């Protein structure tokens, strides 16, 4: 949880340090990507697993769950 909050904070700081008059989503995304790289390099100091690994596992679980739900529904219909 701390890693994702830190990543969002890095992205907002990136937006603030850019010399632009308004908030641009593309600047936020580039700051978020820079934050991902920084946190990946430093994640061993957090004492936690890199948070994108957990998000990837959750996405895979959701995909498997939806696949099983759809196939079981189709088998009940037949």
PDB file with SEQRES, HELIX, SHEET and CRYST1 records, atoms N, CA, C and O in Angstrom:
SEQRES   1 A   78  UNK UNK UNK UNK UNK UNK UNK UNK UNK UNK UNK UNK UNK          
SEQRES   2 A   78  UNK UNK UNK UNK UNK UNK UNK UNK UNK UNK UNK UNK UNK          
SEQRES   3 A   78  UNK UNK UNK UNK UNK UNK UNK UNK UNK UNK UNK UNK UNK          
SEQRES   4 A   78  UNK UNK UNK UNK UNK UNK UNK UNK UNK UNK UNK UNK UNK          
SEQRES   5 A   78  UNK UNK UNK UNK UNK UNK UNK UNK UNK UNK UNK UNK UNK          
SEQRES   6 A   78  UNK UNK UNK UNK UNK UNK UNK UNK UNK UNK UNK UNK UNK          
HELIX    1 AA1 UNK A    2  UNK A   17  1                                  16    
HELIX    2 AA2 UNK A   25  UNK A   42  1                                  18    
HELIX    3 AA3 UNK A   43  UNK A   45  5                                   3    
HELIX    4 AA4 UNK A   51  UNK A   77  1                                  27    
CRYST1    1.000    1.000    1.000  90.00  90.00  90.00 P 1           1          
ATOM      1  N   UNK A   1       0.826  -1.194   0.000  1.00  0.00           N  
ATOM      2  CA  UNK A   1       0.000   0.000   0.000  1.00  0.00           C  
ATOM      3  C   UNK A   1       0.869   1.256   0.000  1.00  0.00           C  
ATOM      4  O   UNK A   1       0.550   2.252  -0.649  1.00  0.00           O  
ATOM      5  N   UNK A   2       1.969   1.184   0.740  1.00  0.00           N  
ATOM      6  CA  UNK A   2       2.839   2.354   0.797  1.00  0.00           C  
ATOM      7  C   UNK A   2       3.475   2.645  -0.554  1.00  0.00           C  
ATOM      8  O   UNK A   2       3.693   3.804  -0.909  1.00  0.00           O  
ATOM      9  N   UNK A   3       3.772   1.590  -1.307  1.00  0.00           N  
ATOM     10  CA  UNK A   3       4.442   1.786  -2.587  1.00  0.00           C  
ATOM     11  C   UNK A   3       3.553   2.505  -3.588  1.00  0.00           C  
ATOM     12  O   UNK A   3       4.022   3.382  -4.314  1.00  0.00           O  
ATOM     13  N   UNK A   4       2.283   2.148  -3.638  1.00  0.00           N  
ATOM     14  CA  UNK A   4       1.389   2.796  -4.605  1.00  0.00           C  
ATOM     15  C   UNK A   4       1.128   4.250  -4.218  1.00  0.00           C  
ATOM     16  O   UNK A   4       1.020   5.115  -5.088  1.00  0.00           O  
ATOM     17  N   UNK A   5       1.028   4.520  -2.929  1.00  0.00           N  
ATOM     18  CA  UNK A   5       0.849   5.904  -2.476  1.00  0.00           C  
ATOM     19  C   UNK A   5       2.094   6.717  -2.804  1.00  0.00           C  
ATOM     20  O   UNK A   5       1.993   7.859  -3.251  1.00  0.00           O  
ATOM     21  N   UNK A   6       3.258   6.135  -2.583  1.00  0.00           N  
ATOM     22  CA  UNK A   6       4.508   6.811  -2.922  1.00  0.00           C  
ATOM     23  C   UNK A   6       4.605   7.054  -4.424  1.00  0.00           C  
ATOM     24  O   UNK A   6       5.097   8.099  -4.849  1.00  0.00           O  
ATOM     25  N   UNK A   7       4.145   6.112  -5.223  1.00  0.00           N  
ATOM     26  CA  UNK A   7       4.185   6.274  -6.674  1.00  0.00           C  
ATOM     27  C   UNK A   7       3.269   7.409  -7.128  1.00  0.00           C  
ATOM     28  O   UNK A   7       3.643   8.204  -7.990  1.00  0.00           O  
ATOM     29  N   UNK A   8       2.090   7.485  -6.558  1.00  0.00           N  
ATOM     30  CA  UNK A   8       1.172   8.578  -6.901  1.00  0.00           C  
ATOM     31  C   UNK A   8       1.745   9.914  -6.447  1.00  0.00           C  
ATOM     32  O   UNK A   8       1.607  10.917  -7.147  1.00  0.00           O  
ATOM     33  N   UNK A   9       2.388   9.936  -5.281  1.00  0.00           N  
ATOM     34  CA  UNK A   9       3.026  11.160  -4.798  1.00  0.00           C  
ATOM     35  C   UNK A   9       4.148  11.595  -5.735  1.00  0.00           C  
ATOM     36  O   UNK A   9       4.283  12.783  -6.029  1.00  0.00           O  
ATOM     37  N   UNK A  10       4.948  10.651  -6.203  1.00  0.00           N  
ATOM     38  CA  UNK A  10       6.011  10.978  -7.158  1.00  0.00           C  
ATOM     39  C   UNK A  10       5.413  11.541  -8.444  1.00  0.00           C  
ATOM     40  O   UNK A  10       5.955  12.486  -9.017  1.00  0.00           O  
ATOM     41  N   UNK A  11       4.309  10.972  -8.899  1.00  0.00           N  
ATOM     42  CA  UNK A  11       3.671  11.461 -10.127  1.00  0.00           C  
ATOM     43  C   UNK A  11       3.150  12.884  -9.944  1.00  0.00           C  
ATOM     44  O   UNK A  11       3.312  13.719 -10.833  1.00  0.00           O  
ATOM     45  N   UNK A  12       2.522  13.169  -8.793  1.00  0.00           N  
ATOM     46  CA  UNK A  12       2.043  14.532  -8.545  1.00  0.00           C  
ATOM     47  C   UNK A  12       3.201  15.518  -8.418  1.00  0.00           C  
ATOM     48  O   UNK A  12       3.110  16.647  -8.901  1.00  0.00           O  
ATOM     49  N   UNK A  13       4.278  15.104  -7.778  1.00  0.00           N  
ATOM     50  CA  UNK A  13       5.449  15.977  -7.699  1.00  0.00           C  
ATOM     51  C   UNK A  13       6.030  16.229  -9.081  1.00  0.00           C  
ATOM     52  O   UNK A  13       6.489  17.334  -9.369  1.00  0.00           O  
ATOM     53  N   UNK A  14       6.013  15.223  -9.930  1.00  0.00           N  
ATOM     54  CA  UNK A  14       6.496  15.385 -11.303  1.00  0.00           C  
ATOM     55  C   UNK A  14       5.654  16.430 -12.040  1.00  0.00           C  
ATOM     56  O   UNK A  14       6.188  17.263 -12.772  1.00  0.00           O  
ATOM     57  N   UNK A  15       4.346  16.378 -11.842  1.00  0.00           N  
ATOM     58  CA  UNK A  15       3.457  17.354 -12.481  1.00  0.00           C  
ATOM     59  C   UNK A  15       3.739  18.751 -11.942  1.00  0.00           C  
ATOM     60  O   UNK A  15       3.769  19.717 -12.705  1.00  0.00           O  
ATOM     61  N   UNK A  16       3.944  18.864 -10.635  1.00  0.00           N  
ATOM     62  CA  UNK A  16       4.189  20.177 -10.038  1.00  0.00           C  
ATOM     63  C   UNK A  16       5.517  20.779 -10.485  1.00  0.00           C  
ATOM     64  O   UNK A  16       5.618  21.994 -10.653  1.00  0.00           O  
ATOM     65  N   UNK A  17       6.531  19.946 -10.678  1.00  0.00           N  
ATOM     66  CA  UNK A  17       7.845  20.455 -11.053  1.00  0.00           C  
ATOM     67  C   UNK A  17       7.968  20.761 -12.539  1.00  0.00           C  
ATOM     68  O   UNK A  17       8.940  21.391 -12.957  1.00  0.00           O  
ATOM     69  N   UNK A  18       7.017  20.333 -13.333  1.00  0.00           N  
ATOM     70  CA  UNK A  18       7.025  20.677 -14.748  1.00  0.00           C  
ATOM     71  C   UNK A  18       6.603  22.137 -14.891  1.00  0.00           C  
ATOM     72  O   UNK A  18       5.759  22.626 -14.140  1.00  0.00           O  
ATOM     73  N   UNK A  19       7.184  22.807 -15.836  1.00  0.00           N  
ATOM     74  CA  UNK A  19       6.900  24.232 -16.021  1.00  0.00           C  
ATOM     75  C   UNK A  19       5.738  24.397 -17.003  1.00  0.00           C  
ATOM     76  O   UNK A  19       5.910  24.878 -18.123  1.00  0.00           O  
ATOM     77  N   UNK A  20       4.541  23.982 -16.547  1.00  0.00           N  
ATOM     78  CA  UNK A  20       3.345  24.090 -17.373  1.00  0.00           C  
ATOM     79  C   UNK A  20       2.277  24.818 -16.576  1.00  0.00           C  
ATOM     80  O   UNK A  20       2.249  24.756 -15.347  1.00  0.00           O  
ATOM     81  N   UNK A  21       1.413  25.499 -17.280  1.00  0.00           N  
ATOM     82  CA  UNK A  21       0.388  26.276 -16.609  1.00  0.00           C  
ATOM     83  C   UNK A  21      -0.793  25.461 -16.121  1.00  0.00           C  
ATOM     84  O   UNK A  21      -1.545  25.921 -15.262  1.00  0.00           O  
ATOM     85  N   UNK A  22      -0.970  24.262 -16.649  1.00  0.00           N  
ATOM     86  CA  UNK A  22      -2.129  23.463 -16.270  1.00  0.00           C  
ATOM     87  C   UNK A  22      -1.720  22.007 -16.058  1.00  0.00           C  
ATOM     88  O   UNK A  22      -0.624  21.579 -16.420  1.00  0.00           O  
ATOM     89  N   UNK A  23      -2.642  21.275 -15.462  1.00  0.00           N  
ATOM     90  CA  UNK A  23      -2.428  19.850 -15.195  1.00  0.00           C  
ATOM     91  C   UNK A  23      -2.696  19.063 -16.464  1.00  0.00           C  
ATOM     92  O   UNK A  23      -3.796  19.123 -17.014  1.00  0.00           O  
ATOM     93  N   UNK A  24      -1.699  18.328 -16.932  1.00  0.00           N  
ATOM     94  CA  UNK A  24      -1.863  17.480 -18.106  1.00  0.00           C  
ATOM     95  C   UNK A  24      -1.777  16.020 -17.684  1.00  0.00           C  
ATOM     96  O   UNK A  24      -0.885  15.629 -16.931  1.00  0.00           O  
ATOM     97  N   UNK A  25      -2.710  15.228 -18.177  1.00  0.00           N  
ATOM     98  CA  UNK A  25      -2.729  13.815 -17.823  1.00  0.00           C  
ATOM     99  C   UNK A  25      -1.488  13.100 -18.339  1.00  0.00           C  
ATOM    100  O   UNK A  25      -0.982  12.186 -17.688  1.00  0.00           O  
ATOM    101  N   UNK A  26      -0.999  13.508 -19.499  1.00  0.00           N  
ATOM    102  CA  UNK A  26       0.204  12.873 -20.049  1.00  0.00           C  
ATOM    103  C   UNK A  26       1.417  13.122 -19.157  1.00  0.00           C  
ATOM    104  O   UNK A  26       2.277  12.250 -19.029  1.00  0.00           O  
ATOM    105  N   UNK A  27       1.496  14.287 -18.546  1.00  0.00           N  
ATOM    106  CA  UNK A  27       2.583  14.571 -17.611  1.00  0.00           C  
ATOM    107  C   UNK A  27       2.455  13.706 -16.370  1.00  0.00           C  
ATOM    108  O   UNK A  27       3.457  13.222 -15.844  1.00  0.00           O  
ATOM    109  N   UNK A  28       1.224  13.506 -15.896  1.00  0.00           N  
ATOM    110  CA  UNK A  28       1.003  12.643 -14.737  1.00  0.00           C  
ATOM    111  C   UNK A  28       1.402  11.207 -15.051  1.00  0.00           C  
ATOM    112  O   UNK A  28       2.027  10.542 -14.225  1.00  0.00           O  
ATOM    113  N   UNK A  29       1.044  10.724 -16.242  1.00  0.00           N  
ATOM    114  CA  UNK A  29       1.388   9.351 -16.630  1.00  0.00           C  
ATOM    115  C   UNK A  29       2.900   9.188 -16.732  1.00  0.00           C  
ATOM    116  O   UNK A  29       3.447   8.175 -16.295  1.00  0.00           O  
ATOM    117  N   UNK A  30       3.575  10.180 -17.305  1.00  0.00           N  
ATOM    118  CA  UNK A  30       5.036  10.071 -17.384  1.00  0.00           C  
ATOM    119  C   UNK A  30       5.658  10.099 -15.992  1.00  0.00           C  
ATOM    120  O   UNK A  30       6.632   9.389 -15.744  1.00  0.00           O  
ATOM    121  N   UNK A  31       5.119  10.897 -15.087  1.00  0.00           N  
ATOM    122  CA  UNK A  31       5.594  10.893 -13.706  1.00  0.00           C  
ATOM    123  C   UNK A  31       5.313   9.581 -13.016  1.00  0.00           C  
ATOM    124  O   UNK A  31       6.119   9.113 -12.212  1.00  0.00           O  
ATOM    125  N   UNK A  32       4.167   8.976 -13.325  1.00  0.00           N  
ATOM    126  CA  UNK A  32       3.827   7.679 -12.744  1.00  0.00           C  
ATOM    127  C   UNK A  32       4.795   6.608 -13.229  1.00  0.00           C  
ATOM    128  O   UNK A  32       5.227   5.760 -12.448  1.00  0.00           O  
ATOM    129  N   UNK A  33       5.136   6.643 -14.515  1.00  0.00           N  
ATOM    130  CA  UNK A  33       6.093   5.672 -15.059  1.00  0.00           C  
ATOM    131  C   UNK A  33       7.483   5.864 -14.457  1.00  0.00           C  
ATOM    132  O   UNK A  33       8.182   4.890 -14.176  1.00  0.00           O  
ATOM    133  N   UNK A  34       7.877   7.107 -14.261  1.00  0.00           N  
ATOM    134  CA  UNK A  34       9.157   7.374 -13.607  1.00  0.00           C  
ATOM    135  C   UNK A  34       9.121   6.865 -12.172  1.00  0.00           C  
ATOM    136  O   UNK A  34      10.106   6.312 -11.682  1.00  0.00           O  
ATOM    137  N   UNK A  35       7.990   7.052 -11.498  1.00  0.00           N  
ATOM    138  CA  UNK A  35       7.828   6.529 -10.146  1.00  0.00           C  
ATOM    139  C   UNK A  35       7.905   5.015 -10.108  1.00  0.00           C  
ATOM    140  O   UNK A  35       8.471   4.445  -9.175  1.00  0.00           O  
ATOM    141  N   UNK A  36       7.338   4.353 -11.121  1.00  0.00           N  
ATOM    142  CA  UNK A  36       7.434   2.890 -11.200  1.00  0.00           C  
ATOM    143  C   UNK A  36       8.884   2.435 -11.267  1.00  0.00           C  
ATOM    144  O   UNK A  36       9.280   1.476 -10.604  1.00  0.00           O  
ATOM    145  N   UNK A  37       9.659   3.129 -12.066  1.00  0.00           N  
ATOM    146  CA  UNK A  37      11.069   2.763 -12.206  1.00  0.00           C  
ATOM    147  C   UNK A  37      11.817   2.995 -10.897  1.00  0.00           C  
ATOM    148  O   UNK A  37      12.599   2.149 -10.465  1.00  0.00           O  
ATOM    149  N   UNK A  38      11.576   4.140 -10.271  1.00  0.00           N  
ATOM    150  CA  UNK A  38      12.250   4.453  -9.006  1.00  0.00           C  
ATOM    151  C   UNK A  38      11.880   3.441  -7.934  1.00  0.00           C  
ATOM    152  O   UNK A  38      12.750   2.949  -7.215  1.00  0.00           O  
ATOM    153  N   UNK A  39      10.602   3.128  -7.823  1.00  0.00           N  
ATOM    154  CA  UNK A  39      10.165   2.187  -6.793  1.00  0.00           C  
ATOM    155  C   UNK A  39      10.665   0.781  -7.099  1.00  0.00           C  
ATOM    156  O   UNK A  39      10.982   0.030  -6.177  1.00  0.00           O  
ATOM    157  N   UNK A  40      10.742   0.412  -8.372  1.00  0.00           N  
ATOM    158  CA  UNK A  40      11.286  -0.908  -8.709  1.00  0.00           C  
ATOM    159  C   UNK A  40      12.746  -1.015  -8.280  1.00  0.00           C  
ATOM    160  O   UNK A  40      13.174  -2.047  -7.763  1.00  0.00           O  
ATOM    161  N   UNK A  41      13.500   0.044  -8.494  1.00  0.00           N  
ATOM    162  CA  UNK A  41      14.909   0.027  -8.103  1.00  0.00           C  
ATOM    163  C   UNK A  41      15.048  -0.043  -6.582  1.00  0.00           C  
ATOM    164  O   UNK A  41      15.945  -0.714  -6.072  1.00  0.00           O  
ATOM    165  N   UNK A  42      14.168   0.644  -5.859  1.00  0.00           N  
ATOM    166  CA  UNK A  42      14.291   0.745  -4.402  1.00  0.00           C  
ATOM    167  C   UNK A  42      13.369  -0.188  -3.624  1.00  0.00           C  
ATOM    168  O   UNK A  42      13.324  -0.095  -2.398  1.00  0.00           O  
ATOM    169  N   UNK A  43      12.634  -1.081  -4.281  1.00  0.00           N  
ATOM    170  CA  UNK A  43      11.626  -1.868  -3.564  1.00  0.00           C  
ATOM    171  C   UNK A  43      12.218  -2.834  -2.550  1.00  0.00           C  
ATOM    172  O   UNK A  43      11.526  -3.223  -1.609  1.00  0.00           O  
ATOM    173  N   UNK A  44      13.452  -3.227  -2.706  1.00  0.00           N  
ATOM    174  CA  UNK A  44      14.041  -4.149  -1.727  1.00  0.00           C  
ATOM    175  C   UNK A  44      14.257  -3.474  -0.377  1.00  0.00           C  
ATOM    176  O   UNK A  44      14.379  -4.161   0.638  1.00  0.00           O  
ATOM    177  N   UNK A  45      14.307  -2.138  -0.343  1.00  0.00           N  
ATOM    178  CA  UNK A  45      14.466  -1.420   0.916  1.00  0.00           C  
ATOM    179  C   UNK A  45      13.147  -1.255   1.662  1.00  0.00           C  
ATOM    180  O   UNK A  45      13.147  -0.915   2.845  1.00  0.00           O  
ATOM    181  N   UNK A  46      12.018  -1.494   0.983  1.00  0.00           N  
ATOM    182  CA  UNK A  46      10.710  -1.378   1.626  1.00  0.00           C  
ATOM    183  C   UNK A  46      10.371  -2.603   2.462  1.00  0.00           C  
ATOM    184  O   UNK A  46       9.506  -2.534   3.335  1.00  0.00           O  
ATOM    185  N   UNK A  47      11.034  -3.708   2.212  1.00  0.00           N  
ATOM    186  CA  UNK A  47      10.729  -4.938   2.931  1.00  0.00           C  
ATOM    187  C   UNK A  47       9.446  -5.595   2.460  1.00  0.00           C  
ATOM    188  O   UNK A  47       8.875  -6.429   3.162  1.00  0.00           O  
ATOM    189  N   UNK A  48       8.992  -5.222   1.273  1.00  0.00           N  
ATOM    190  CA  UNK A  48       7.773  -5.776   0.697  1.00  0.00           C  
ATOM    191  C   UNK A  48       8.051  -6.187  -0.745  1.00  0.00           C  
ATOM    192  O   UNK A  48       9.047  -5.792  -1.352  1.00  0.00           O  
ATOM    193  N   UNK A  49       7.136  -6.992  -1.265  1.00  0.00           N  
ATOM    194  CA  UNK A  49       7.208  -7.362  -2.669  1.00  0.00           C  
ATOM    195  C   UNK A  49       6.795  -6.152  -3.513  1.00  0.00           C  
ATOM    196  O   UNK A  49       5.989  -5.329  -3.078  1.00  0.00           O  
ATOM    197  N   UNK A  50       7.350  -6.053  -4.711  1.00  0.00           N  
ATOM    198  CA  UNK A  50       7.008  -4.963  -5.624  1.00  0.00           C  
ATOM    199  C   UNK A  50       5.513  -5.003  -5.907  1.00  0.00           C  
ATOM    200  O   UNK A  50       4.979  -6.062  -6.239  1.00  0.00           O  
ATOM    201  N   UNK A  51       4.834  -3.881  -5.784  1.00  0.00           N  
ATOM    202  CA  UNK A  51       3.373  -3.890  -5.799  1.00  0.00           C  
ATOM    203  C   UNK A  51       2.774  -4.237  -7.155  1.00  0.00           C  
ATOM    204  O   UNK A  51       1.629  -4.684  -7.209  1.00  0.00           O  
ATOM    205  N   UNK A  52       3.493  -4.052  -8.235  1.00  0.00           N  
ATOM    206  CA  UNK A  52       2.948  -4.433  -9.540  1.00  0.00           C  
ATOM    207  C   UNK A  52       2.832  -5.944  -9.672  1.00  0.00           C  
ATOM    208  O   UNK A  52       1.993  -6.434 -10.428  1.00  0.00           O  
ATOM    209  N   UNK A  53       3.657  -6.685  -8.951  1.00  0.00           N  
ATOM    210  CA  UNK A  53       3.546  -8.146  -8.960  1.00  0.00           C  
ATOM    211  C   UNK A  53       2.206  -8.555  -8.361  1.00  0.00           C  
ATOM    212  O   UNK A  53       1.532  -9.438  -8.893  1.00  0.00           O  
ATOM    213  N   UNK A  54       1.816  -7.922  -7.263  1.00  0.00           N  
ATOM    214  CA  UNK A  54       0.534  -8.235  -6.625  1.00  0.00           C  
ATOM    215  C   UNK A  54      -0.639  -7.844  -7.524  1.00  0.00           C  
ATOM    216  O   UNK A  54      -1.637  -8.561  -7.594  1.00  0.00           O  
ATOM    217  N   UNK A  55      -0.519  -6.716  -8.203  1.00  0.00           N  
ATOM    218  CA  UNK A  55      -1.585  -6.289  -9.114  1.00  0.00           C  
ATOM    219  C   UNK A  55      -1.696  -7.270 -10.282  1.00  0.00           C  
ATOM    220  O   UNK A  55      -2.805  -7.607 -10.696  1.00  0.00           O  
ATOM    221  N   UNK A  56      -0.562  -7.733 -10.819  1.00  0.00           N  
ATOM    222  CA  UNK A  56      -0.576  -8.692 -11.919  1.00  0.00           C  
ATOM    223  C   UNK A  56      -1.226 -10.001 -11.487  1.00  0.00           C  
ATOM    224  O   UNK A  56      -1.994 -10.593 -12.246  1.00  0.00           O  
ATOM    225  N   UNK A  57      -0.924 -10.457 -10.270  1.00  0.00           N  
ATOM    226  CA  UNK A  57      -1.536 -11.681  -9.746  1.00  0.00           C  
ATOM    227  C   UNK A  57      -3.048 -11.507  -9.621  1.00  0.00           C  
ATOM    228  O   UNK A  57      -3.803 -12.425  -9.941  1.00  0.00           O  
ATOM    229  N   UNK A  58      -3.498 -10.341  -9.160  1.00  0.00           N  
ATOM    230  CA  UNK A  58      -4.935 -10.083  -9.025  1.00  0.00           C  
ATOM    231  C   UNK A  58      -5.618 -10.056 -10.391  1.00  0.00           C  
ATOM    232  O   UNK A  58      -6.736 -10.551 -10.531  1.00  0.00           O  
ATOM    233  N   UNK A  59      -4.959  -9.485 -11.398  1.00  0.00           N  
ATOM    234  CA  UNK A  59      -5.532  -9.443 -12.747  1.00  0.00           C  
ATOM    235  C   UNK A  59      -5.636 -10.855 -13.328  1.00  0.00           C  
ATOM    236  O   UNK A  59      -6.642 -11.201 -13.947  1.00  0.00           O  
ATOM    237  N   UNK A  60      -4.599 -11.666 -13.128  1.00  0.00           N  
ATOM    238  CA  UNK A  60      -4.656 -13.052 -13.605  1.00  0.00           C  
ATOM    239  C   UNK A  60      -5.772 -13.823 -12.908  1.00  0.00           C  
ATOM    240  O   UNK A  60      -6.496 -14.585 -13.549  1.00  0.00           O  
ATOM    241  N   UNK A  61      -5.913 -13.630 -11.597  1.00  0.00           N  
ATOM    242  CA  UNK A  61      -6.980 -14.296 -10.857  1.00  0.00           C  
ATOM    243  C   UNK A  61      -8.349 -13.882 -11.388  1.00  0.00           C  
ATOM    244  O   UNK A  61      -9.228 -14.726 -11.562  1.00  0.00           O  
ATOM    245  N   UNK A  62      -8.534 -12.597 -11.643  1.00  0.00           N  
ATOM    246  CA  UNK A  62      -9.807 -12.112 -12.171  1.00  0.00           C  
ATOM    247  C   UNK A  62     -10.092 -12.714 -13.543  1.00  0.00           C  
ATOM    248  O   UNK A  62     -11.229 -13.085 -13.833  1.00  0.00           O  
ATOM    249  N   UNK A  63      -9.069 -12.813 -14.386  1.00  0.00           N  
ATOM    250  CA  UNK A  63      -9.252 -13.422 -15.702  1.00  0.00           C  
ATOM    251  C   UNK A  63      -9.648 -14.884 -15.615  1.00  0.00           C  
ATOM    252  O   UNK A  63     -10.547 -15.330 -16.328  1.00  0.00           O  
ATOM    253  N   UNK A  64      -8.984 -15.633 -14.746  1.00  0.00           N  
ATOM    254  CA  UNK A  64      -9.328 -17.049 -14.567  1.00  0.00           C  
ATOM    255  C   UNK A  64     -10.732 -17.191 -14.004  1.00  0.00           C  
ATOM    256  O   UNK A  64     -11.495 -18.057 -14.431  1.00  0.00           O  
ATOM    257  N   UNK A  65     -11.071 -16.339 -13.044  1.00  0.00           N  
ATOM    258  CA  UNK A  65     -12.404 -16.393 -12.439  1.00  0.00           C  
ATOM    259  C   UNK A  65     -13.487 -16.113 -13.482  1.00  0.00           C  
ATOM    260  O   UNK A  65     -14.484 -16.832 -13.547  1.00  0.00           O  
ATOM    261  N   UNK A  66     -13.296 -15.079 -14.294  1.00  0.00           N  
ATOM    262  CA  UNK A  66     -14.294 -14.755 -15.320  1.00  0.00           C  
ATOM    263  C   UNK A  66     -14.391 -15.859 -16.364  1.00  0.00           C  
ATOM    264  O   UNK A  66     -15.486 -16.174 -16.831  1.00  0.00           O  
ATOM    265  N   UNK A  67     -13.262 -16.448 -16.733  1.00  0.00           N  
ATOM    266  CA  UNK A  67     -13.279 -17.563 -17.680  1.00  0.00           C  
ATOM    267  C   UNK A  67     -14.077 -18.734 -17.117  1.00  0.00           C  
ATOM    268  O   UNK A  67     -14.911 -19.309 -17.816  1.00  0.00           O  
ATOM    269  N   UNK A  68     -13.828 -19.087 -15.872  1.00  0.00           N  
ATOM    270  CA  UNK A  68     -14.550 -20.189 -15.239  1.00  0.00           C  
ATOM    271  C   UNK A  68     -16.040 -19.872 -15.109  1.00  0.00           C  
ATOM    272  O   UNK A  68     -16.884 -20.749 -15.294  1.00  0.00           O  
ATOM    273  N   UNK A  69     -16.357 -18.628 -14.793  1.00  0.00           N  
ATOM    274  CA  UNK A  69     -17.757 -18.222 -14.663  1.00  0.00           C  
ATOM    275  C   UNK A  69     -18.486 -18.345 -15.996  1.00  0.00           C  
ATOM    276  O   UNK A  69     -19.608 -18.848 -16.050  1.00  0.00           O  
ATOM    277  N   UNK A  70     -17.855 -17.890 -17.060  1.00  0.00           N  
ATOM    278  CA  UNK A  70     -18.487 -17.940 -18.379  1.00  0.00           C  
ATOM    279  C   UNK A  70     -18.624 -19.382 -18.860  1.00  0.00           C  
ATOM    280  O   UNK A  70     -19.678 -19.768 -19.365  1.00  0.00           O  
ATOM    281  N   UNK A  71     -17.568 -20.180 -18.708  1.00  0.00           N  
ATOM    282  CA  UNK A  71     -17.662 -21.569 -19.169  1.00  0.00           C  
ATOM    283  C   UNK A  71     -18.669 -22.374 -18.357  1.00  0.00           C  
ATOM    284  O   UNK A  71     -19.357 -23.229 -18.914  1.00  0.00           O  
ATOM    285  N   UNK A  72     -18.772 -22.125 -17.063  1.00  0.00           N  
ATOM    286  CA  UNK A  72     -19.774 -22.855 -16.272  1.00  0.00           C  
ATOM    287  C   UNK A  72     -21.184 -22.407 -16.640  1.00  0.00           C  
ATOM    288  O   UNK A  72     -22.107 -23.221 -16.662  1.00  0.00           O  
ATOM    289  N   UNK A  73     -21.357 -21.127 -16.927  1.00  0.00           N  
ATOM    290  CA  UNK A  73     -22.675 -20.645 -17.340  1.00  0.00           C  
ATOM    291  C   UNK A  73     -23.077 -21.250 -18.680  1.00  0.00           C  
ATOM    292  O   UNK A  73     -24.233 -21.623 -18.876  1.00  0.00           O  
ATOM    293  N   UNK A  74     -22.128 -21.344 -19.594  1.00  0.00           N  
ATOM    294  CA  UNK A  74     -22.426 -21.934 -20.897  1.00  0.00           C  
ATOM    295  C   UNK A  74     -22.726 -23.423 -20.783  1.00  0.00           C  
ATOM    296  O   UNK A  74     -23.565 -23.944 -21.517  1.00  0.00           O  
ATOM    297  N   UNK A  75     -22.051 -24.109 -19.872  1.00  0.00           N  
ATOM    298  CA  UNK A  75     -22.337 -25.538 -19.707  1.00  0.00           C  
ATOM    299  C   UNK A  75     -23.703 -25.760 -19.061  1.00  0.00           C  
ATOM    300  O   UNK A  75     -24.350 -26.770 -19.339  1.00  0.00           O  
ATOM    301  N   UNK A  76     -24.149 -24.855 -18.218  1.00  0.00           N  
ATOM    302  CA  UNK A  76     -25.485 -24.957 -17.617  1.00  0.00           C  
ATOM    303  C   UNK A  76     -26.556 -24.687 -18.672  1.00  0.00           C  
ATOM    304  O   UNK A  76     -27.612 -25.320 -18.656  1.00  0.00           O  
ATOM    305  N   UNK A  77     -26.294 -23.756 -19.583  1.00  0.00           N  
ATOM    306  CA  UNK A  77     -27.262 -23.417 -20.625  1.00  0.00           C  
ATOM    307  C   UNK A  77     -27.468 -24.608 -21.558  1.00  0.00           C  
ATOM    308  O   UNK A  77     -28.592 -24.857 -21.994  1.00  0.00           O  
ATOM    309  N   UNK A  78     -26.411 -25.341 -21.869  1.00  0.00           N  
ATOM    310  CA  UNK A  78     -26.519 -26.481 -22.795  1.00  0.00           C  
ATOM    311  C   UNK A  78     -27.234 -27.567 -22.141  1.00  0.00           C  
ATOM    312  O   UNK A  78     -27.437 -28.622 -22.742  1.00  0.00           O  
TER     313      UNK A  78                                                      
END                                                                             
